[in-house]
């Protein structure tokens, strides 16, 4: 099994993200990383986008979307989008905190992620997805995503410079693009012990 040098990879990712943050006039968005406890430990919620949406058809992402002025804050944006896409009520969630913002290259968004857990740990959730935007919702154990076998990287040339492209695979699901960068930063903080609260 190959050993991943996360320190050097993280440096390359940080450089790529810093360059992305310098692009002018980005649109602003927020996403929710919703973590629930199951028998196999903490699981992270993902959605698969439908084939009807104009962008990123069929791709795996987190619930989320663009900031509206009436939201007031990006945290409210993330909660509003989780309600609109999956009918997860904002009052049923406890937001633990933000993750570093992540720029997208093609669509020129800066995405602000927020980590949340159920406000009541005993609460169950039934996701009633927006059929236009969401094809399915599913959970992935965080421990599975932390396994080296779940991760691979490539080097892509975008906009005239080389940058790492990262991929996480769980069963038949491949997570890539901005979602993979957000996930990588989250797992990176987990490895550093910043989210031990999620593992009891």
N, CA and C atoms as a LAMMPS dump frame, in Angstrom:
ITEM: TIMESTEP
0
ITEM: NUMBER OF ATOMS
600
ITEM: BOX BOUNDS ff ff ff
-5.0000000000000000e+02 5.0000000000000000e+02
-5.0000000000000000e+02 5.0000000000000000e+02
-5.0000000000000000e+02 5.0000000000000000e+02
ITEM: ATOMS id mol type element x y z
1 1 1 N 0.842 -1.205 0
2 1 2 C 0 0 0
3 1 3 C 0.872 1.247 0
4 2 1 N 0.56 2.193 -0.89
5 2 2 C 1.335 3.419 -0.98
6 2 3 C 1.092 4.285 0.252
7 3 1 N 2.14 4.928 0.698
8 3 2 C 2.04 5.849 1.828
9 3 3 C 1.849 7.256 1.281
10 4 1 N 0.801 7.919 1.729
11 4 2 C 0.508 9.261 1.256
12 4 3 C 1.221 10.269 2.14
13 5 1 N 2.025 11.113 1.521
14 5 2 C 2.676 12.187 2.259
15 5 3 C 1.702 13.365 2.326
16 6 1 N 0.858 13.346 3.353
17 6 2 C -0.178 14.363 3.438
18 6 3 C 0.408 15.757 3.632
19 7 1 N 1.571 15.85 4.286
20 7 2 C 2.133 17.174 4.549
21 7 3 C 2.487 17.878 3.248
22 8 1 N 3.183 17.197 2.333
23 8 2 C 3.553 17.831 1.077
24 8 3 C 2.331 18.044 0.193
25 9 1 N 1.383 17.097 0.213
26 9 2 C 0.155 17.259 -0.559
27 9 3 C -0.645 18.445 -0.035
28 10 1 N -0.762 18.567 1.267
29 10 2 C -1.51 19.682 1.848
30 10 3 C -0.883 21.022 1.468
31 11 1 N 0.447 21.082 1.394
32 11 2 C 1.105 22.315 0.967
33 11 3 C 0.708 22.665 -0.464
34 12 1 N 0.686 21.656 -1.339
35 12 2 C 0.307 21.885 -2.737
36 12 3 C -1.153 22.316 -2.84
37 13 1 N -2.008 21.698 -2.043
38 13 2 C -3.422 22.08 -2.034
39 13 3 C -3.594 23.509 -1.532
40 14 1 N -2.881 23.856 -0.466
41 14 2 C -2.98 25.217 0.071
42 14 3 C -2.555 26.246 -0.973
43 15 1 N -1.502 25.95 -1.726
44 15 2 C -1.053 26.885 -2.767
45 15 3 C -2.12 27.034 -3.851
46 16 1 N -2.692 25.896 -4.274
47 16 2 C -3.714 25.945 -5.317
48 16 3 C -4.936 26.718 -4.856
49 17 1 N -5.363 26.489 -3.614
50 17 2 C -6.536 27.19 -3.097
51 17 3 C -6.257 28.683 -2.916
52 18 1 N -5.044 29.012 -2.527
53 18 2 C -4.693 30.429 -2.367
54 18 3 C -4.76 31.147 -3.706
55 19 1 N -4.294 30.495 -4.772
56 19 2 C -4.375 31.089 -6.109
57 19 3 C -5.839 31.264 -6.505
58 20 1 N -6.658 30.248 -6.201
59 20 2 C -8.08 30.338 -6.522
60 20 3 C -8.766 31.475 -5.795
61 21 1 N -8.345 31.762 -4.574
62 21 2 C -8.965 32.828 -3.784
63 21 3 C -8.637 34.219 -4.338
64 22 1 N -7.63 34.305 -5.201
65 22 2 C -7.227 35.597 -5.752
66 22 3 C -8.019 35.986 -6.988
67 23 1 N -8.885 35.122 -7.493
68 23 2 C -9.652 35.452 -8.684
69 23 3 C -10.651 36.566 -8.374
70 24 1 N -10.86 37.479 -9.315
71 24 2 C -11.734 38.63 -9.036
72 24 3 C -13.214 38.263 -9.074
73 25 1 N -13.976 38.992 -8.286
74 25 2 C -15.442 38.951 -8.303
75 25 3 C -16.033 37.544 -8.197
76 26 1 N -15.619 36.782 -7.187
77 26 2 C -16.221 35.45 -7.038
78 26 3 C -17.645 35.538 -6.508
79 27 1 N -18.462 34.565 -6.859
80 27 2 C -19.76 34.409 -6.22
81 27 3 C -19.55 33.652 -4.907
82 28 1 N -20.435 33.867 -3.963
83 28 2 C -20.268 33.307 -2.623
84 28 3 C -21.354 32.267 -2.367
85 29 1 N -20.949 31.147 -1.795
86 29 2 C -21.883 30.071 -1.486
87 29 3 C -21.518 29.461 -0.141
88 30 1 N -22.413 28.627 0.378
89 30 2 C -22.163 27.925 1.639
90 30 3 C -22.723 26.514 1.53
91 31 1 N -22.064 25.58 2.196
92 31 2 C -22.526 24.193 2.22
93 31 3 C -22.521 23.682 3.652
94 32 1 N -23.279 22.601 3.86
95 32 2 C -23.4 22.009 5.193
96 32 3 C -22.793 20.617 5.198
97 33 1 N -21.86 20.383 6.107
98 33 2 C -21.321 19.046 6.35
99 33 3 C -22.058 18.498 7.574
100 34 1 N -23.05 17.672 7.329
101 34 2 C -23.93 17.168 8.385
102 34 3 C -23.431 15.793 8.828
103 35 1 N -23.029 15.702 10.092
104 35 2 C -22.458 14.474 10.642
105 35 3 C -23.455 13.853 11.613
106 36 1 N -23.755 12.564 11.394
107 36 2 C -24.647 11.821 12.282
108 36 3 C -23.946 10.576 12.803
109 37 1 N -24.309 10.179 14.008
110 37 2 C -23.729 8.991 14.619
111 37 3 C -24.572 7.764 14.277
112 38 1 N -23.92 6.749 13.72
113 38 2 C -24.545 5.471 13.451
114 38 3 C -23.73 4.376 14.131
115 39 1 N -24.121 3.127 13.912
116 39 2 C -23.446 2.009 14.579
117 39 3 C -21.962 1.952 14.22
118 40 1 N -21.617 2.379 13.007
119 40 2 C -20.218 2.335 12.584
120 40 3 C -19.491 3.649 12.829
121 41 1 N -20.059 4.498 13.682
122 41 2 C -19.395 5.747 14.017
123 41 3 C -19.991 6.928 13.277
124 42 1 N -19.302 8.081 13.307
125 42 2 C -19.834 9.272 12.647
126 42 3 C -19.865 9.104 11.129
127 43 1 N -20.988 9.488 10.533
128 43 2 C -21.172 9.424 9.084
129 43 3 C -21.448 10.823 8.554
130 44 1 N -20.979 11.064 7.335
131 44 2 C -21.128 12.364 6.697
132 44 3 C -22.165 12.26 5.582
133 45 1 N -23.056 13.247 5.512
134 45 2 C -24.123 13.251 4.524
135 45 3 C -23.649 13.892 3.219
136 46 1 N -23.943 13.218 2.115
137 46 2 C -23.691 13.75 0.78
138 46 3 C -24.98 13.7 -0.028
139 47 1 N -25.027 14.514 -1.073
140 47 2 C -26.106 14.396 -2.048
141 47 3 C -25.494 14.162 -3.419
142 48 1 N -26.269 13.503 -4.278
143 48 2 C -25.903 13.414 -5.688
144 48 3 C -26.837 14.345 -6.453
145 49 1 N -26.239 15.263 -7.201
146 49 2 C -27.038 16.22 -7.949
147 49 3 C -27.768 15.527 -9.091
148 50 1 N -28.922 16.032 -9.413
149 50 2 C -29.728 15.427 -10.468
150 50 3 C -29.144 15.752 -11.839
151 51 1 N -29.714 15.142 -12.855
152 51 2 C -29.323 15.43 -14.226
153 51 3 C -30.077 16.635 -14.78
154 52 1 N -30.934 17.25 -13.968
155 52 2 C -31.742 18.378 -14.424
156 52 3 C -31.084 19.723 -14.146
157 53 1 N -30.178 19.757 -13.184
158 53 2 C -29.578 21.035 -12.805
159 53 3 C -28.658 21.534 -13.923
160 54 1 N -28.475 22.854 -14.035
161 54 2 C -27.657 23.378 -15.126
162 54 3 C -26.169 23.084 -14.993
163 55 1 N -25.674 22.965 -13.754
164 55 2 C -24.241 22.752 -13.535
165 55 3 C -24 21.521 -12.674
166 56 1 N -22.867 20.848 -12.931
167 56 2 C -22.396 19.729 -12.11
168 56 3 C -23.416 18.587 -12.054
169 57 1 N -24 18.272 -13.192
170 57 2 C -25.002 17.204 -13.265
171 57 3 C -24.429 15.886 -12.75
172 58 1 N -25.183 15.218 -11.883
173 58 2 C -24.808 13.897 -11.407
174 58 3 C -23.645 13.855 -10.44
175 59 1 N -23.063 14.994 -10.109
176 59 2 C -21.899 14.999 -9.232
177 59 3 C -22.313 14.91 -7.762
178 60 1 N -21.384 14.44 -6.957
179 60 2 C -21.6 14.344 -5.52
180 60 3 C -21.185 15.655 -4.87
181 61 1 N -22.01 16.124 -3.949
182 61 2 C -21.714 17.388 -3.28
183 61 3 C -22.298 17.355 -1.873
184 62 1 N -22.135 18.456 -1.17
185 62 2 C -22.803 18.674 0.102
186 62 3 C -24.045 19.534 -0.144
187 63 1 N -25.064 19.43 0.711
188 63 2 C -26.186 20.358 0.583
189 63 3 C -25.677 21.793 0.68
190 64 1 N -26.148 22.641 -0.205
191 64 2 C -25.68 24.017 -0.16
192 64 3 C -26.02 24.769 -1.423
193 65 1 N -25.64 26.046 -1.443
194 65 2 C -25.926 26.874 -2.597
195 65 3 C -25.497 28.305 -2.362
196 66 1 N -25.932 29.174 -3.264
197 66 2 C -25.485 30.555 -3.259
198 66 3 C -26.068 31.393 -2.131
199 67 1 N -25.269 32.354 -1.697
200 67 2 C -25.675 33.293 -0.648
201 67 3 C -26.735 34.243 -1.181
202 68 1 N -27.788 34.476 -0.387
203 68 2 C -28.796 35.489 -0.662
204 68 3 C -28.655 36.605 0.374
205 69 1 N -28.794 37.82 -0.057
206 69 2 C -28.617 38.951 0.862
207 69 3 C -29.529 38.819 2.078
208 70 1 N -30.749 38.321 1.84
209 70 2 C -31.684 38.195 2.962
210 70 3 C -31.258 37.124 3.969
211 71 1 N -30.299 36.267 3.605
212 71 2 C -29.789 35.275 4.564
213 71 3 C -29.109 35.965 5.74
214 72 1 N -28.405 37.035 5.461
215 72 2 C -27.686 37.748 6.517
216 72 3 C -26.307 37.186 6.771
217 73 1 N -26.214 35.85 6.938
218 73 2 C -24.924 35.209 7.183
219 73 3 C -24.801 33.965 6.312
220 74 1 N -23.583 33.533 6.124
221 74 2 C -23.328 32.329 5.333
222 74 3 C -23.792 31.078 6.064
223 75 1 N -23.739 31.082 7.381
224 75 2 C -24.26 29.946 8.136
225 75 3 C -25.748 29.769 7.845
226 76 1 N -26.479 30.862 7.797
227 76 2 C -27.903 30.793 7.468
228 76 3 C -28.094 30.271 6.049
229 77 1 N -27.214 30.658 5.132
230 77 2 C -27.286 30.134 3.764
231 77 3 C -27.195 28.618 3.762
232 78 1 N -26.215 28.073 4.477
233 78 2 C -26.028 26.624 4.519
234 78 3 C -27.265 25.936 5.094
235 79 1 N -27.825 26.501 6.159
236 79 2 C -29.01 25.907 6.783
237 79 3 C -30.236 26.015 5.869
238 80 1 N -30.383 27.152 5.215
239 80 2 C -31.515 27.335 4.309
240 80 3 C -31.462 26.332 3.16
241 81 1 N -30.279 26.154 2.601
242 81 2 C -30.138 25.235 1.477
243 81 3 C -30.393 23.783 1.904
244 82 1 N -29.967 23.422 3.107
245 82 2 C -30.237 22.067 3.6
246 82 3 C -31.738 21.832 3.741
247 83 1 N -32.465 22.882 4.128
248 83 2 C -33.914 22.777 4.21
249 83 3 C -34.539 22.669 2.816
250 84 1 N -34.109 23.527 1.909
251 84 2 C -34.695 23.545 0.575
252 84 3 C -34.404 22.255 -0.195
253 85 1 N -33.211 21.713 -0.026
254 85 2 C -32.812 20.537 -0.805
255 85 3 C -33.246 19.222 -0.172
256 86 1 N -33.257 19.157 1.175
257 86 2 C -33.501 17.882 1.844
258 86 3 C -34.553 17.948 2.948
259 87 1 N -35.122 19.137 3.175
260 87 2 C -36.114 19.309 4.233
261 87 3 C -35.528 18.993 5.617
262 88 1 N -34.265 19.359 5.823
263 88 2 C -33.648 19.279 7.146
264 88 3 C -33.92 20.61 7.841
265 89 1 N -34.726 20.591 8.884
266 89 2 C -35.127 21.829 9.55
267 89 3 C -33.929 22.457 10.267
268 90 1 N -33.717 23.761 10.107
269 90 2 C -32.59 24.418 10.781
270 90 3 C -32.591 24.212 12.288
271 91 1 N -33.777 24.189 12.908
272 91 2 C -33.845 24.042 14.362
273 91 3 C -33.469 22.635 14.826
274 92 1 N -33.396 21.685 13.877
275 92 2 C -33.001 20.321 14.239
276 92 3 C -31.488 20.128 14.219
277 93 1 N -30.752 21.206 13.906
278 93 2 C -29.307 21.113 13.747
279 93 3 C -28.572 21.964 14.782
280 94 1 N -27.381 21.505 15.125
281 94 2 C -26.458 22.282 15.943
282 94 3 C -25.203 22.501 15.111
283 95 1 N -24.93 23.744 14.748
284 95 2 C -23.749 24.064 13.948
285 95 3 C -22.537 24.151 14.869
286 96 1 N -21.522 23.333 14.579
287 96 2 C -20.326 23.289 15.422
288 96 3 C -19.292 24.33 15.025
289 97 1 N -19.289 24.697 13.747
290 97 2 C -18.312 25.69 13.318
291 97 3 C -18.015 25.622 11.842
292 98 1 N -17.21 26.567 11.342
293 98 2 C -16.879 26.626 9.927
294 98 3 C -15.606 25.861 9.597
295 99 1 N -15.423 25.611 8.306
296 99 2 C -14.18 25.111 7.746
297 99 3 C -13.599 26.196 6.848
298 100 1 N -12.346 26.054 6.407
299 100 2 C -11.772 27.083 5.532
300 100 3 C -12.563 27.227 4.237
301 101 1 N -12.725 28.446 3.738
302 101 2 C -13.414 28.639 2.463
303 101 3 C -12.628 27.993 1.324
304 102 1 N -13.366 27.537 0.33
305 102 2 C -12.771 26.809 -0.795
306 102 3 C -13.229 27.434 -2.104
307 103 1 N -12.294 27.876 -2.956
308 103 2 C -12.687 28.432 -4.248
309 103 3 C -12.906 27.331 -5.28
310 104 1 N -13.77 27.606 -6.249
311 104 2 C -13.897 26.735 -7.413
312 104 3 C -13.199 27.419 -8.581
313 105 1 N -12.71 26.603 -9.499
314 105 2 C -11.935 27.16 -10.604
315 105 3 C -12.835 27.551 -11.775
316 106 1 N -13.685 26.651 -12.2
317 106 2 C -14.475 26.891 -13.407
318 106 3 C -15.598 27.878 -13.159
319 107 1 N -16.37 27.67 -12.077
320 107 2 C -17.558 28.491 -11.845
321 107 3 C -17.281 29.749 -11.015
322 108 1 N -16.057 29.891 -10.487
323 108 2 C -15.631 31.072 -9.738
324 108 3 C -16.532 31.36 -8.537
325 109 1 N -16.763 30.33 -7.726
326 109 2 C -17.411 30.476 -6.431
327 109 3 C -16.355 30.42 -5.33
328 110 1 N -16.641 31.037 -4.212
329 110 2 C -15.938 30.742 -2.959
330 110 3 C -16.974 30.109 -2.042
331 111 1 N -16.714 28.859 -1.665
332 111 2 C -17.668 28.08 -0.887
333 111 3 C -17.251 28.075 0.581
334 112 1 N -18.192 28.404 1.443
335 112 2 C -17.938 28.435 2.882
336 112 3 C -18.643 27.236 3.522
337 113 1 N -17.889 26.263 4.035
338 113 2 C -18.494 25.067 4.642
339 113 3 C -18.73 25.25 6.139
340 114 1 N -19.801 24.608 6.623
341 114 2 C -20.113 24.593 8.042
342 114 3 C -20.413 23.164 8.467
343 115 1 N -19.879 22.785 9.629
344 115 2 C -20.086 21.444 10.173
345 115 3 C -21.234 21.483 11.162
346 116 1 N -22.154 20.518 11.027
347 116 2 C -23.313 20.473 11.924
348 116 3 C -23.589 19.042 12.35
349 117 1 N -24.261 18.903 13.48
350 117 2 C -24.718 17.611 14.002
351 117 3 C -26.181 17.784 14.41
352 118 1 N -26.897 16.687 14.671
353 118 2 C -28.271 16.831 15.162
354 118 3 C -28.305 17.563 16.503
355 119 1 N -29.266 18.459 16.66
356 119 2 C -29.433 19.132 17.949
357 119 3 C -29.809 18.14 19.036
358 120 1 N -30.561 17.122 18.648
359 120 2 C -30.927 16.025 19.538
360 120 3 C -30.301 14.747 18.984
361 121 1 N -29.289 14.186 19.659
362 121 2 C -28.596 13.007 19.123
363 121 3 C -29.505 11.805 18.889
364 122 1 N -30.655 11.761 19.52
365 122 2 C -31.557 10.616 19.348
366 122 3 C -32.505 10.806 18.154
367 123 1 N -32.44 11.956 17.529
368 123 2 C -33.379 12.27 16.455
369 123 3 C -33.023 11.516 15.173
370 124 1 N -34.034 10.984 14.492
371 124 2 C -33.843 10.393 13.177
372 124 3 C -34.254 11.379 12.097
373 125 1 N -33.71 11.217 10.91
374 125 2 C -33.983 12.146 9.824
375 125 3 C -34.471 11.374 8.596
376 126 1 N -35.509 11.892 7.968
377 126 2 C -35.981 11.382 6.696
378 126 3 C -35.823 12.511 5.687
379 127 1 N -35.004 12.258 4.673
380 127 2 C -34.702 13.311 3.711
381 127 3 C -35.737 13.301 2.589
382 128 1 N -36.415 14.412 2.442
383 128 2 C -37.401 14.573 1.379
384 128 3 C -36.79 15.507 0.348
385 129 1 N -36.04 14.919 -0.573
386 129 2 C -35.233 15.703 -1.48
387 129 3 C -36.022 16.482 -2.507
388 130 1 N -35.445 17.598 -2.919
389 130 2 C -35.952 18.368 -4.046
390 130 3 C -35.59 17.588 -5.303
391 131 1 N -36.587 17.003 -5.96
392 131 2 C -36.314 16.129 -7.094
393 131 3 C -35.604 16.848 -8.231
394 132 1 N -35.808 18.151 -8.351
395 132 2 C -35.146 18.866 -9.436
396 132 3 C -33.641 18.943 -9.195
397 133 1 N -33.249 19.182 -7.95
398 133 2 C -31.834 19.382 -7.641
399 133 3 C -31.132 18.127 -7.147
400 134 1 N -31.847 17.266 -6.417
401 134 2 C -31.203 16.166 -5.693
402 134 3 C -31.701 14.821 -6.213
403 135 1 N -30.767 14.001 -6.695
404 135 2 C -31.124 12.654 -7.155
405 135 3 C -31.178 11.684 -5.985
406 136 1 N -30.267 11.828 -5.022
407 136 2 C -30.262 10.957 -3.845
408 136 3 C -29.44 11.591 -2.739
409 137 1 N -29.683 11.14 -1.514
410 137 2 C -28.872 11.502 -0.357
411 137 3 C -28.337 10.218 0.249
412 138 1 N -27.095 10.242 0.695
413 138 2 C -26.497 9.035 1.272
414 138 3 C -25.42 9.424 2.281
415 139 1 N -25.094 8.461 3.15
416 139 2 C -24.096 8.679 4.199
417 139 3 C -22.832 7.882 3.912
418 140 1 N -21.706 8.418 4.356
419 140 2 C -20.425 7.728 4.249
420 140 3 C -19.738 7.785 5.614
421 141 1 N -19.269 6.645 6.139
422 141 2 C -18.562 6.672 7.428
423 141 3 C -17.263 7.478 7.322
424 142 1 N -17.023 8.34 8.283
425 142 2 C -15.788 9.112 8.266
426 142 3 C -14.56 8.209 8.343
427 143 1 N -14.674 7.115 9.079
428 143 2 C -13.526 6.206 9.185
429 143 3 C -13.153 5.632 7.826
430 144 1 N -14.141 5.386 6.968
431 144 2 C -13.858 4.868 5.629
432 144 3 C -13.133 5.914 4.79
433 145 1 N -13.524 7.17 4.937
434 145 2 C -12.884 8.228 4.172
435 145 3 C -11.468 8.508 4.651
436 146 1 N -11.175 8.185 5.902
437 146 2 C -9.829 8.371 6.443
438 146 3 C -8.862 7.27 6.025
439 147 1 N -9.369 6.191 5.455
440 147 2 C -8.508 5.101 4.998
441 147 3 C -7.701 5.544 3.781
442 148 1 N -6.39 5.243 3.736
443 148 2 C -5.582 5.628 2.563
444 148 3 C -6.142 5.098 1.242
445 149 1 N -6.758 3.917 1.279
446 149 2 C -7.277 3.331 0.053
447 149 3 C -8.424 4.13 -0.544
448 150 1 N -9.05 5.001 0.254
449 150 2 C -10.175 5.796 -0.241
450 150 3 C -9.722 7.002 -1.052
451 151 1 N -8.428 7.281 -1.042
452 151 2 C -7.92 8.546 -1.552
453 151 3 C -6.948 8.338 -2.702
454 152 1 N -7.064 9.202 -3.701
455 152 2 C -6.041 9.246 -4.751
456 152 3 C -5.931 10.679 -5.258
457 153 1 N -4.832 10.967 -5.928
458 153 2 C -4.601 12.314 -6.426
459 153 3 C -4.03 12.25 -7.834
460 154 1 N -4.329 13.27 -8.618
461 154 2 C -3.764 13.441 -9.947
462 154 3 C -3.269 14.878 -10.05
463 155 1 N -2.499 15.164 -11.105
464 155 2 C -2.077 16.535 -11.371
465 155 3 C -2.756 17.003 -12.647
466 156 1 N -3.509 18.068 -12.535
467 156 2 C -4.218 18.65 -13.677
468 156 3 C -3.637 20.024 -13.978
469 157 1 N -3.682 20.418 -15.239
470 157 2 C -3.291 21.76 -15.636
471 157 3 C -4.559 22.548 -15.952
472 158 1 N -4.809 23.564 -15.164
473 158 2 C -6.007 24.392 -15.303
474 158 3 C -5.58 25.853 -15.262
475 159 1 N -6.02 26.614 -16.255
476 159 2 C -5.695 28.04 -16.278
477 159 3 C -4.213 28.305 -16.399
478 160 1 N -3.484 27.368 -17.005
479 160 2 C -2.07 27.582 -17.257
480 160 3 C -1.135 27.179 -16.141
481 161 1 N -1.674 26.593 -15.073
482 161 2 C -0.772 26.117 -14.019
483 161 3 C -1.247 24.755 -13.522
484 162 1 N -0.3 24.024 -12.973
485 162 2 C -0.593 22.682 -12.48
486 162 3 C -1.107 22.753 -11.061
487 163 1 N -2.072 21.906 -10.767
488 163 2 C -2.629 21.857 -9.426
489 163 3 C -3.057 20.426 -9.13
490 164 1 N -3.087 20.053 -7.863
491 164 2 C -3.548 18.702 -7.539
492 164 3 C -5.058 18.584 -7.724
493 165 1 N -5.483 17.461 -8.263
494 165 2 C -6.894 17.077 -8.282
495 165 3 C -7.024 15.882 -7.36
496 166 1 N -7.966 15.923 -6.436
497 166 2 C -8.065 14.869 -5.437
498 166 3 C -9.406 14.169 -5.546
499 167 1 N -9.386 12.885 -5.199
500 167 2 C -10.558 12.036 -5.349
501 167 3 C -10.694 11.158 -4.111
502 168 1 N -11.91 11.039 -3.615
503 168 2 C -12.238 10.088 -2.556
504 168 3 C -13.278 9.117 -3.108
505 169 1 N -13.077 7.845 -2.839
506 169 2 C -13.986 6.82 -3.347
507 169 3 C -14.543 6.017 -2.185
508 170 1 N -15.852 5.849 -2.207
509 170 2 C -16.52 4.97 -1.238
510 170 3 C -17.543 4.156 -2.005
511 171 1 N -17.341 2.839 -2.016
512 171 2 C -18.181 1.942 -2.808
513 171 3 C -18.181 2.434 -4.256
514 172 1 N -19.327 2.742 -4.84
515 172 2 C -19.35 3.181 -6.237
516 172 3 C -19.324 4.7 -6.363
517 173 1 N -19.162 5.399 -5.259
518 173 2 C -19.236 6.863 -5.263
519 173 3 C -17.846 7.482 -5.333
520 174 1 N -17.663 8.39 -6.275
521 174 2 C -16.393 9.108 -6.419
522 174 3 C -16.648 10.585 -6.138
523 175 1 N -15.946 11.104 -5.15
524 175 2 C -16.089 12.494 -4.718
525 175 3 C -14.887 13.265 -5.246
526 176 1 N -15.132 14.321 -6.001
527 176 2 C -14.024 15.082 -6.578
528 176 3 C -14.429 16.553 -6.669
529 177 1 N -13.565 17.357 -7.292
530 177 2 C -13.861 18.779 -7.43
531 177 3 C -13.812 19.511 -6.1
532 178 1 N -14.571 20.594 -6.012
533 178 2 C -14.556 21.408 -4.794
534 178 3 C -15.007 20.613 -3.583
535 179 1 N -15.947 19.676 -3.786
536 179 2 C -16.417 18.852 -2.663
537 179 3 C -15.272 18.05 -2.068
538 180 1 N -14.406 17.519 -2.926
539 180 2 C -13.259 16.745 -2.435
540 180 3 C -12.276 17.632 -1.676
541 181 1 N -12.081 18.864 -2.139
542 181 2 C -11.196 19.773 -1.416
543 181 3 C -11.767 20.114 -0.044
544 182 1 N -13.069 20.375 0.012
545 182 2 C -13.704 20.658 1.304
546 182 3 C -13.574 19.446 2.227
547 183 1 N -13.871 18.272 1.682
548 183 2 C -13.752 17.049 2.475
549 183 3 C -12.325 16.847 2.953
550 184 1 N -11.354 17.09 2.075
551 184 2 C -9.954 16.893 2.455
552 184 3 C -9.564 17.808 3.608
553 185 1 N -10 19.062 3.558
554 185 2 C -9.693 19.975 4.656
555 185 3 C -10.341 19.521 5.959
556 186 1 N -11.551 18.972 5.857
557 186 2 C -12.233 18.467 7.045
558 186 3 C -11.472 17.271 7.627
559 187 1 N -11.114 16.315 6.778
560 187 2 C -10.375 15.135 7.251
561 187 3 C -9.004 15.526 7.79
562 188 1 N -8.43 16.521 7.2
563 188 2 C -7.138 17.035 7.66
564 188 3 C -7.263 17.556 9.096
565 189 1 N -8.346 18.269 9.38
566 189 2 C -8.561 18.761 10.741
567 189 3 C -8.88 17.618 11.703
568 190 1 N -9.586 16.6 11.195
569 190 2 C -9.857 15.429 12.037
570 190 3 C -8.552 14.75 12.429
571 191 1 N -7.649 14.59 11.462
572 191 2 C -6.348 13.974 11.76
573 191 3 C -5.563 14.791 12.789
574 192 1 N -5.768 16.102 12.783
575 192 2 C -5.076 16.965 13.735
576 192 3 C -5.762 17.001 15.096
577 193 1 N -6.881 16.276 15.231
578 193 2 C -7.567 16.19 16.51
579 193 3 C -8.527 17.326 16.799
580 194 1 N -8.885 18.118 15.757
581 194 2 C -9.731 19.282 15.989
582 194 3 C -11.206 18.945 16.09
583 195 1 N -11.596 17.718 15.686
584 195 2 C -12.997 17.34 15.72
585 195 3 C -13.192 16.039 16.491
586 196 1 N -12.424 15.865 17.555
587 196 2 C -12.543 14.66 18.387
588 196 3 C -13.958 14.523 18.967
589 197 1 N -14.655 15.641 19.094
590 197 2 C -16.027 15.602 19.623
591 197 3 C -16.932 14.698 18.78
592 198 1 N -16.615 14.564 17.496
593 198 2 C -17.449 13.737 16.604
594 198 3 C -17.237 12.25 16.836
595 199 1 N -16.129 11.885 17.439
596 199 2 C -15.784 10.478 17.617
597 199 3 C -15.985 10.019 19.051
598 200 1 N -16.558 10.869 19.868
599 200 2 C -16.858 10.495 21.236
600 200 3 C -15.62 10.294 22.069
